[in-house]
């Protein structure tokens, strides 16, 4: 059990691993996807694979979004 209340179960639709970071895209249904950047070693340690089940756990105090428009 985790203290983070924002947990979204879904299916991994994309997994791209670079030299330092990996990008994981999780389809959580309803046309929504969550994208996470994790360390390059984490997919292997967590046994992540495309089509596999994963839970996106979100614990944050703020999200900042910006554009170049004034």
Helices and strands as residue ranges (DSSP letters): E 6-17, E 21-29, E 32-39, H 42-46, E 53-58
